[in-house]
Amino acid sequence: MWDMNNNSIDIRQLEAFAAVMSAGSVTGAARLLGRSQPAVTRQIQDLEADLGYALLHRSGPRIQPTARGLRFHAEVERHLSSLTHIRERAEAIGREEPTTLTVAATPSLAAGVLPQALAVVAPDLIPRHLHVQALAAENVVQAVLARSADLGISSLPLEHPGLEIHWIAEAPCVVAISADDPLAENEVVRLADLAERRIITLANPYRLRHRVDEALERAGVTPERIIDVNASLTALSLVRAGLGVAIVEPATVCGVPLDGIVMRAVDQAIPFLFGAISAAALPLTPTVSAVIDAARAEALRMPGSRLLEANGSDAIADTVYGQAAVPEGAPE
């Protein structure tokens, strides 16, 4: 087992394991690292001996990660990434340049808001090394809390005592349809008109999806055919392929327009809420502050977008989670 009294970590062993996981073979890992195959094999074996458990299943030349190996790999990736960022920041300090910047954002905001925001930030504030991570909303929050990301831009909810919310924006969801669809002639599409269509929308039931479902229910629409996706860009690609109509947030449609697809307003209110976050009590660098301001300005360019109070008001909570249940016996 690992000697808990010896806190040293052999980085070369971790690099070898990460390379094997990436390449899928020891041979591929050796080529990636510029090391010999026997050296990589020995480093993996030594790492397993130090840990006290197997990381890989071996069957001749084929390898598969063990369950423990998969879990350990997630930790190794984060550790190696942190070391890379430390090296980059140290070099930036030596050059008296802005340190590296890591922004974590949900896929729709990473595509539809962040690029445009970064493009207007003063060039002297953009560091030599810029990292953009497209993550699920829950992982954006965790990245900011763990300080592996300097800034997060994510859909709501964003409540956590370790977060500072800099702004919250609300924008109405839209229908994305083929440009030659008869519904494209209307400025506003009624959800009732989608009753016989295949509807494409996001899958996460704890975020935007439940608001879409509530709107369909209000319109008396019970879709018989639905495609669930985990990213709006996927939904738009499915629309372009003729597989249905999409009810999505407007960020991706505005930020990454696709030929042959048009965006139309919806006759039901389906709010998309999102905001910018950083770790609480952590001083903001001029670069982070500039990106926060630029992202807010870009958010407000979406049709119908507006800023909300960033203090976790009851109104925002009701929009995100739905109306709170009334306790039994309490006045409604």
Phi, psi and omega in degrees: 000163180298134177281105183292343178277351179247104187273000182289145178236129178278105183297326181295326176293317179295320178298319179297316180295315180297321180292321177297318179296324181286315184278333181087001179203158178290323179299313179296321179296319180299319179293320179298320186270348185071031179243168177282154179298316177300325180294317179295318178301315181295320180295321177294316180297319178296321179297316179297322179294319178295319182286325182091012175207159183283140176259335185228142167272133181244130175223088186065228180281349183269142178228150175222139178291144172284171177300318177293325178298320178297316181293319181293326181299321179300321178291320180296316179302314180296320181295313181294323177296319179297319178296321178298317180294322178298317179298315180296319180292321178297319179294321179295321178297320179296328179269000183055043177250165172303138179289170182301155180233130175241122178243127175254133181213152173296155185306319182294321181279331174294331180265324191258347181234311189298314181301316181294324179293314180296329184293337183258357176288141181306133184305327182287350177265346180278121183288165178299322180247119180235126182245126177240124181244123174266113187227160169299152185305318180298325180284332173299312180301314182295323179296320179291317180297322180280355180062024170276350172233138180282336186207145176233144173232115192213159171287160178278157008279153180232018185289126174189135183296341180270006182249148168248123179264119186273326174198154175232132178241152175235132177224140181286140176294161184229168171256128175256122184224163177295143182297335180264008176287137178306329180293341181294344179286344182266140175287328178235128180261129176279133177299330178300332180285353180262006187302325183263004183264158168281126183257132178251126181205176185283154190267329189298111185288347184263003179233242187292330188302320184291332176288323175297315180298319178297320180294319177297321179294319178298327181276359180073026182254125174241094185299135176271337181229122182226141169246121176268136177227164178252008177208139182295327180297325175296318179300316180295322178295323178292323176297315181297331178279000178082022185266000178155192175245148186246137170253109188220168172291158185277349187300311183292319182298319180285319187278331182229069182295139179248138178301138176087000180239136177240157181250132179230147177292161181247147182280356177245143179285116175232089185284137171252120183246137182206164183199177179250136184226155171216172178291136182297144176065013178262119181302140181270135174284160176305326180294312180298317179300319181294320179292321178300314181294319181292322179293323177297314179298321179292321179300322183285352177278347178292144180303126177077008183284147177209157177271147177241166174299136182263026185254017177069044182292162179299325181297318179293318180299319179296323180292319183285313189258346190094167181297137179291144178294141179275124180302146180300131180090349180275149177293139180276000000 
